[in-house]
């Protein structure tokens, strides 16, 4: 199956200058833990609920700070025509659960391990990917 078959198309985004609170509101409204950071249509980062907690709240920061201060900018992406197997492999290698989907340099969607598990019904493969992702987590 291809990424385009399971991805979430046209996810809501923030720009680097938008507030952390704006990103948190989108997460609440969309019931998601991630918001792509986009500038001129191009994915330049990603901000997760974990980023907000670890890089903002835990450090005593306010939600009025710009997203650019806490967003992960070293992102890796997939293309809509890539296989979900390749996406899972990349998730395992980079120890991430979500990937931006980019076509011609522009963000067109986002794919998560959950999307693959639910829409493909690949519980065993997704379980192995999750195990690989979690290997680097400190106990």
N, C-alpha and C positions, 0 to 999 in steps of 0.2 A: 504494500500500500504506500502511496505517496503522502508527503507532509501535507499537501493541499487538501487531502481527503479528511484530515482529522484536526487541522489547525483552527484556531479562532481567528477569523478574518477581521481586519480593521479594528484592532483593539484600541481602546481609549488610551491616550498618551499625555505626557507632560513635556514641556520644554525645559531646558536646563535652568532657566531663570524662574520657573514656577516654584511655588512654595512646597515644602515637604507636606504641609497640611493639605494642599490641593491633591497631591499624590495619594495621601491617606484617604481622602474623601472618595476618590475614584475607586480605590480598593474596596471601600465600604459599599459604595453604590453598585459596583460590578461583582462583588463577592469574589475577589481575586487577591492574590498575595503579591502581585507583580504589576508594574506599569512601565512600559517602555519610555525612554527619554528620547525625544525626537527633535531634531533641528533641521529645518528646511526639508522635511520629509524623510530624512535619513536617520536611522537609529544610531545614536551616539552614546547610549548607555541604557541601563536598566536599574530600576529601584524596586526593592522588595520590602515586604513588611519587616523582615529581619534587619535590613539596612536601617530602617527607621528606628527600630528598637536599639540596635547595637551602636550605630554611628550617630544617632541623634539623642534619643531619650536617655540612654545609659550615660551619656556624656553631659547631660544637663542642658542639651540644646533645645531650642524652641522650634515649633512647627512653621514659623515664619521665615526660616532660613531657606535659601534656594536649594532645590533638588541636586544641583551640580555638586554640592558639598558632600553628599553622601552616596550618590549614585555610583554604581560599578560601571566603569567606562571600558574596561578590558573585556569586551563582549565577543562572543562567537555566534555566528548565525547559520541558518540553513536556508535553502531555496525551496520554493513550493514543489518542484519536481523531484527533490531528493527523496529517498526512501525513508520510511519511518525507522527501519533498521539502522540506517546510517545516522539518523537523528539520535536514536537511543545510544549508539556507540559514542557519538560526540558528547552526549550528556554524561555518560560514564567516564570518559576521559577527562572532562572538565569539571566533573562533580557538581553538576547543576541539574535542576529539575525542569527548567523551562528554557526555550531558545527563541529569539526573534526570528521571524521568517522574512527574508529580504529578497526582493526581485528588482533587478536593475538599480541596485543601490537604495531602494526605497522600502520602508517597512510595509509589509502587506498582511502580517499576521503574527501570531505567537503560538507555539506548540509546547505542550507540557507532557510530562510523563503520564499524568492522569488522562489527558486526551487520548493518548495512544492506548493505554490500558482499557479505557471505557469503549472507545470507538472501534478498536481492533479486537478486543477481547483476548489480548495476549498477556494474561496474568503471569505466566511463568517467566516469559522474557522480560516483562516490565519489573517483575520481582528481582530478577538478576541485575537489571540496570539499577534499581533502587539500592540494592546491596552494594554495587560498585560505587555509586554516588556517596553512600554513607560511610564507606571505608575511611575516608579522610576526616570524619567528624571526631573531634576530641571527646573523650569520655570523662 
